[in-house]
Amino acid sequence: MKNRLKPLRAERNWTQAELAGLLDVSRQTINAIEKGKYDPSLPLAFKIARLFQLPIESIFED
């Protein structure tokens, strides 16, 4: 699954570790999502969307 997590994180000058802390996941999880190696669970995708105040569809795409 493609996503815009890395550029969204970069816009806010957050490290992977900072974003992971805000989402209560590991830095490795953020890294895997950004690289497209891991698709987040639906609850995590909603949490990410709420954090960035964007619809899920604008962050993740098939």
C-alpha positions in Angstrom: 0.0 0.0 0.0 1.4 3.4 -1.0 1.3 6.2 1.6 2.3 9.8 2.2 3.4 9.3 5.8 7.1 10.3 5.2 6.4 13.7 3.5 3.6 14.5 6.1 6.0 13.7 8.9 8.8 15.8 7.3 6.4 18.8 6.9 6.1 18.8 10.7 9.9 18.2 11.3 9.1 15.0 13.3 11.5 12.2 13.5 10.3 8.6 13.1 10.7 8.2 16.9 8.6 11.3 17.6 5.8 10.2 15.4 6.0 6.7 16.9 5.7 8.2 20.3 2.6 10.2 19.3 1.0 7.0 17.9 2.2 4.7 20.6 4.0 2.4 18.2 7.7 1.6 17.7 10.0 3.6 15.4 10.4 0.4 13.4 6.7 0.3 12.7 6.8 3.8 11.3 9.8 2.9 9.2 8.1 -0.2 7.8 4.9 1.8 7.0 6.9 4.5 5.2 8.8 2.0 3.1 5.6 0.2 2.2 6.7 -3.0 3.9 3.8 -3.0 6.5 0.2 -2.0 6.1 -1.1 -0.4 9.3 -4.1 -1.9 11.1 -7.4 0.0 10.6 -7.3 1.4 14.1 -3.7 2.7 13.5 -4.7 4.1 10.1 -7.5 6.1 11.8 -5.1 7.2 14.5 -2.6 8.5 11.9 -5.4 10.3 10.0 -6.7 12.0 13.2 -3.1 13.0 14.1 -2.6 14.7 10.7 -6.2 15.9 10.5 -6.6 14.3 7.1 -8.9 11.7 5.6 -7.4 8.2 5.5 -7.7 8.2 1.7 -5.4 11.2 1.5 -2.7 9.4 3.4 -3.0 5.8 2.2 -3.9 4.5 -1.3 -4.1 1.0 -2.9 
